[in-house]
Amino acid sequence: MQTKKNPGLAAVASFFFSGLGQIYNGEILKGVLLMVIQVINVLLMFVLIGFVTYPLVWVYGIWDAYRSAEKFNQSITD
């Protein structure tokens, strides 16, 4: 039996470190990909575009972690 994921915890994990909420949800590849993208975004800050892309990916990661945890919980209760 699979245990439910806490959407709030997934969102908070991604808030503190992009991709961590996805890893908590079991989406390892997506989490690592978000981490790599954020490292690239940090490097892009030297040419200023990173100041736009970093927060966009960060907010997406938080939202996706929360949504994925809810979707996971629905799939195990149905």
Secondary structure as GFF3:
##gff-version 3
##sequence-region A 1 78
A	DSSP	alpha_helix	7	16	.	.	.	ID=ss1
A	DSSP	alpha_helix	20	24	.	.	.	ID=ss2
A	DSSP	alpha_helix	28	44	.	.	.	ID=ss3
A	DSSP	three_ten_helix	45	47	.	.	.	ID=ss4
A	DSSP	alpha_helix	50	77	.	.	.	ID=ss5
###
